[in-house]
Amino acid sequence: MKKAVFSIFTLTIIFSLILSFPLQAEEKMATPEQAKGLLSQMVELAKKEGCDKAAEEIKSGKFNLYKNAFISISDGTGVTLYHSKYPFLAGQNHIDLKDATGKYFIRESMEQTKKTGKSVVHYQWMDPKTKKVEPRTMMVEVVKCSDGKNLRYAVTYEGKI
């Protein structure tokens, strides 16, 4: 009986540790440099392995490392293809999305990337949980895919870079 209780107790602890590991990774806070590095890693992967392979790896959670830096992929029209923090945004067009001050920050980013292939946009976002307006920085780089499409890889950092 004691062996059975001990075994169940041990398995419960091991199972709890295994389940909590991914949560611990998401609780880590990124520095601005780590957020920039995250974007560089995604773009490098897309250029080296192709956009489809990169999308698979990104969607697998490989890049979901930080609580305050989340990733997204969008097309050239403002449609979100993938969003790590809010997956339900996939398929929605966000070109007309405004920040808390009324700034069209997606449009601003798209205008910058048309000129240079990259953008850094600072905006103010109302946190839905705390109801506080907080600074955000969205960093975007465009990758031309083998099928001729241009995909926008982005990291949004909760804070100002």
Long-range contacts (C-beta under 8 A, 24 or more apart in sequence): 22-61, 25-64, 25-65, 26-64, 26-65, 26-66, 26-67, 27-67, 28-65, 28-66, 28-67, 29-66, 29-67, 29-68, 30-65, 30-66, 30-67, 30-68, 30-69, 30-157, 32-137, 32-157, 32-159, 32-161, 34-65, 34-66, 34-69, 35-66, 35-68, 35-69, 35-137, 35-139, 35-155, 35-157, 35-161, 36-139, 36-155, 36-161, 38-63, 38-65, 38-66, 38-69, 38-71, 38-155, 39-71, 39-139, 39-140, 39-141, 39-153, 39-154, 39-155, 42-71, 42-153, 42-155, 43-141, 43-143, 43-153, 46-143, 46-145, 46-151, 46-153, 47-143, 50-145, 50-146, 51-143, 51-145, 51-146, 51-147, 51-149, 51-151, 52-145, 54-143, 54-153, 55-81, 55-82, 58-82, 58-84, 68-157, 68-158, 68-159, 69-155, 69-156, 69-157, 69-158, 70-155, 70-156, 71-153, 71-154, 71-155, 71-156, 72-153, 72-154, 72-156, 73-151, 73-152, 73-153, 73-154, 74-151, 74-152, 74-154, 75-149, 75-150, 75-151, 75-152, 76-110, 76-142, 76-149, 76-150, 76-151, 76-152, 78-106, 78-107, 78-110, 81-151, 85-156, 99-123, 99-124, 99-125, 99-136, 100-124, 100-125, 100-126, 100-133, 105-138, 109-138, 109-140, 109-152, 109-154, 110-152, 112-140, 113-140, 113-141, 113-142, 113-152, 117-141, 117-142, 118-142, 120-161, 122-160, 122-161, 134-158, 134-159, 135-159, 135-160, 136-160, 137-161
